């Protein structure tokens, strides 16, 4: 599997990963944000990661919501006459 991080030409792969996972302090994060304004490669990688993360969050929420509705349906008592 080809990772976009392998294609970075700026040499800031470790900073990118730290930024993506919130493992760098605020000063380093601010510096990296400034770097992304000039580095299309890092900016693109961060945007792609955010899109994937949001897709996973959306999928999880939809799955949990569907499961919740299914669970609710199984607990609704039927009316007897």
N, C-alpha and C positions, 0 to 999 in steps of 0.2 A: 504494500500500500504506500503510495507516494504522499508524503507529508509536505505541505506548503512550507513548513519551517525549514525543511531541507533545502529549499530554493532561495532562502533569504540571502541577499548579497551584502547586507550591511554589517554582518557579523554580530548582531545583537540577539541571537536566538535565545540565550539564557534569560536576558531581560524580558523578552517577549513572553516566554513561558511564565516567568515570575509575575508579570503584569496580568496575564490571562487568569492566573489562579490566585491573584491577590496576595502573593507571597513577598511583595516588595513594599517598602514603606512609602508614605505619601510623597516625600521629596523625590524618591526614585520614580514613582508613578507619574508625577508631574513632569519630570525630565523625559520620561518615555513618551508621554502624550505630545510633548514638543517635538520629539524625534519623529513621531508618526505623521506630523504635519508635512515633513519633508521626505518621508520614506513610504512610497506607495506600497511596497511589498509588506511592510509591517502593518500598515493601515488596513490593507486588504485581508491579511491573516486575522487581525483582531475582529474585523467585521464578519468574516466567515465563521469564526468561533462563536461570536455572539448570536449569529443566525442559527447555528446548530444548537447552541444551548437553549435558545428560545423555542425552537422546534421540539426539543426534548421536554421542556417544561409544559408546552401546550399539549403534547401527546400524553404526558403523565396526568395532567389535569383532566383531559377528556376521558382517559381510561378510568381514573378514580371516580369521576362523575358518573360514568356509565355503570361502573360496579356498584356505586352507591344507589343508583336508581334500581338496579337489579335486586340488590339486597332489600331495599324498601318494599319492592313488589312481592318478595317472598314472605314478608312479615305482615302483610295486610291480611287480616282475617276475612274469611269469606262469610257472607251472611247466610245463615240457615233459616229456612222457613218451617 
